[in-house]
Amino acid sequence: MEDVERLLREVPLPRIIPVLQHFTGPRVEDVRQEVRQAIAKADLKRRIQPGARVAVGVGSRGIANLPDLVSTVLQVLQEGGAKPFIFPAMGSHGGATAQGQQAMLAHLGITEQTMGVPVRATMETLQVGTSAAGLPVYVDREAANADGIVWINRIKPHTSFRGTVESGLLKMMVIGFGKQKGADVAHVAGFGALVERLLDIAPVIQHSLPLWFAVGVLENAQDATAKVVALSPEQLLDQEPQLLAEARRLMPRIDLSPLDVLVVDEIGKNISGVGLDPNITGRYPNDLVKGELAVDKLAVLRLTRESDGNAAGIGLADVTTAAAEAQIDRRKGYVNSLTSTSMTTVKLPMVLPNDRLTLQAALKTCHADVSQVRLVRIRNTQHLDDIWVSEALLKAVKDHPQMESVGPAQVWPFDNLGNLTDLP
């Protein structure tokens, strides 16, 4: 690496300025009360049967207030006399193993100890029918054998396709419930056909299983709960598209396009399906979706602890660190990638020994003078309230009605090994 380090050693780094983004949008103050009101408003308590074994599906995403959301749903079920248990509704995530999926839930605060009910993780499925297009329909064995099913998920734009439904309740019902086998059936024709397959498979699950209701969550630009809804299975196709449109309006953004360099401190499956949300970065894994933000060079510094080695999304970066590479569990990422048929996300970009050299590589190859370089640094694509920008972007920040510089320009805080000291 000596030759590489010699090439990069003298590349100057721009000073960076702390900036607050003042997003607006609704915010739920009492999530537990909101869950109860949503279930009551939809008149769904009447579906709860005393003594029934109820499977409660929870996914792999780091949803705001997830433990409160899940525990409140469990309490409502128990108050109605039901006997709930949790099952991981996350397709092939967690390396497509029961232990891996249970570990993902634990990282999110969902365990038998915190929730007070069993967590039944399995990758075994039952075929519950065949779709109109002739596709086998698979469902988690524990859920398929339950007396009732309830599930909880965030509704938001997907990272790899567009349609009437994207990430949310219906997709979890098909792919999350289906484990690796069900996810494979849905994805095998590619993201271009995914909505068609979701809509083909969903009716079979709705007619074959005792689905009670689903709890959907929208988040605002501050990564906080903006809305909670409870829907019967019959309402999904009608109401989820409307909720998706609302979720799209609530999303944060980096309104400073174009950028020469975007630095992302951390990526992870708990943040986005592809580690860093392309709806924020503008870097999509295929040509089905186009973004608003144009980024020349993208640097990723670390994986989140919660991603447990799944580096999905690292392939969307141009350069990363040896520290991030050391965190990667290739098996987990490859299982997820092969199931989704999206191989771009797990390709390994250029790897450099430390954070300083990684940033210098991005700057050397972005074709911009250091005094004019348009650089933004973010913690991750889920937390955009506070960001850092290069001095060349200060005027754009001052002219933006939702941005405020909150400190002087600073040098990057490296230790003596060339790594940043302020990473999450």
Secondary structure, 3 states (H helix, E strand, C coil): CHHHHHHHCCCCCCCEEEEEECCCCCCCCCHHHHHHHHHHHCCCHHHCCCCCEEEEEECCCCCCCHHHHHHHHHHHHHHCCCEEEEEECCCCCHHHCHHHHHHHHHHCCCCHHHHCCCECCCCCEEEEEECCCCCEEEEEHHHHCCCEEEEEEECECCCCCCCCCCECHHHHHHHHHHHHHHHHHHHCCCHHHHHHHHHHHHHHHHHHCCEEEEEEEEECCCCCEEEEEEECHHHHHHHHHHHHHHHHHHCCCCCCCCEEEEEEEEECCCCCCCCCCHHHHCCCCCCCCCCCCCEEEEEEEEECHHHCCCCCCHHHCCEEEHHHHHHCCHHHHHHHHHHHCCCHHHCCCEEECCHHHHHHHHHHCCCCCCCCCCEEEECECCECCEEEEEHHHHHHHHHCCCEEECCCCECCCECCCCCECCCC
